[in-house]
Amino acid sequence: MTDDPRSKLLAQPGTVVVKVGTNVLADAAGHLDRHRIQSLADQLHRVRERGWRVVLVSSGAIGAGVGKLGLGKRPTDLPHLQACAAVGQTALMQLYQEAFAPHAIRPAQILLIASDFDHRTRYLNVRHTIHTLFEYGCLPVINENDTVSVAEIKFGDNDHLAAMVANLMQAPLLVLLTNVDGLYNADPRTDPTAALVPTVAHIDRTVTDLAQATKSALGVGGMRSKLKAARLATAAGGAVVMANGSKNGILDQIFAGEPVGTLFLPHNDGVPALKRWIGFTARPKGTLTIDAGAVRAVAGQGKSLLPVGVRGVAGNFGKGDLVSVCDGGGAEVARGLSNYSAADAARIAGLNTEQIAGVLGKVPYAELIHRDNLVVVG
């Protein structure tokens, strides 16, 4: 057996989510490059032949719309960006259909918005759809629905989407294809000693600070977005490879185990599907601030969150909604499903279990969040 983490990762094929951005698929004017898309399709075919189930998260609808509408450059205002996305999404899928046709692969379009991941039923429906597409031998192509999404039309949105899809599918591997070789320890454009970081064991402050050093045409925000996505996926038990999608044959190299790009190792062993949704996918509807004793109990001892440890309640959430659990300094410690509404949680905050009945008239739950519905994320 080898100790090489890449070889171990690739030894057992599973589901891989591959994210490719417009900066990889398009030329300098924002028009999609057919040759680049064909190369991507050819490589994904070979990845499938290795036994992997492939989900492609692809940007490029706006870029395709720019080309179809004959625009000289990408618009900057929201209505025109959404119009480009509406025109370009069909063109993008047509290009993928043409590129996958020689391999007899049917691409299947799935357009998602953030709220699809917040609602448990819709979340599970997406997963069921993808699994059914795998049964038919299709290759799911996922993009954010830019025509109706307001805040998300900005660089980096599909990095986060790809990480959420990886968690949805419990994928052991997420590949982020960008236009830089990976994470550097300094700016390679100005520092001749700058070196690519081949492996990251844990994404902490030291690692995120490197985003300031790794600059590209995408800007600092681009690397920050990818590190945030990598942290989301690795915290849920997956590995992430960030590599330069502009280089010929990069996916072939990755799946051959070659030391390209930056490999981010999983922070945790396999996280159950429900807890992936609770801790790393759905967006909290409120916040519970807890004291130091509760932090130790929840984060250090794996215990439920009791009302006695709660010092503050914010937001408008109902029973069963997802809430964020933060320490006194505002740092997020955990996320979980609340047994009480925001109004009732505020009424019983700081109380012992035997005191709850005196306030609410009964004690429906001893725990504000039961440990089975709680995930430590800090």
Secondary structure, 3 states (H helix, E strand, C coil): CCCCHHHHHHHCCCEEEEEECHHHHECCCCCECHHHHHHHHHHHHHHHHCCCEEEEEECCHHHHHHHHCCCCCCCCCHHHHHHHHHHHHHHHHHHHHHHHHHHCCCEEEEEECCHHHHCHHHHHHHHHHHHHHHHCCCEEEEEECCCCCCCCCCCCHHHHHHHHHHHHCCCCEEEEEECCCCCECCCCCCCCCCCECCEECCCCHHHHHHHHCCCCCCCHHHHHHHHHHHHHHHHCCCEEEEEECCCCCHHHHHHCCCCCCEEECCCCCCCCHHHHHHHHCCCCCEEEEECHHHHHHHHHCCCCECHHHEEEEEECCCCCCEEEEECCCCCEEEEEECCCCHHHHHHHCCCCHHHHHHHHCCCCCCCCECHHHEEECC
